[in-house]
Amino acid sequence: MFDYTGRIVRAAAGRDKGGLLCVVGVDQEGQRLLLADGKRRKYARPKAKKLGHVEMLADGFRHPAIQKLKQGETLSDRELRRALAAFRDQLEV
């Protein structure tokens, strides 16, 4: 299975449709992505979503929090929110 950790995605289905989320891992079976945004969905309790229910937005987004996540270190929800806000700002420009 491809490692999606650290990618920024947009929810394409469900209650959080249209929201930006970060992939923080993959479930045990490898069929669902574990997603968090640091506010509604905390890092400690990520949302599991099927790959078809998200739209991949960025792979190479450079932010210290994303790099930390890719290295396997834990993040605070504050760091995750700031990384998503920086990505959102980059999209608007």
Summary of the structure (lengths in Angstrom):
residues: 93
radius of gyration: 11.9
end to end distance: 33.5
largest distance: 38.1
contacts: 260
relative contact order: 0.22
helix: 28%
strand: 27%
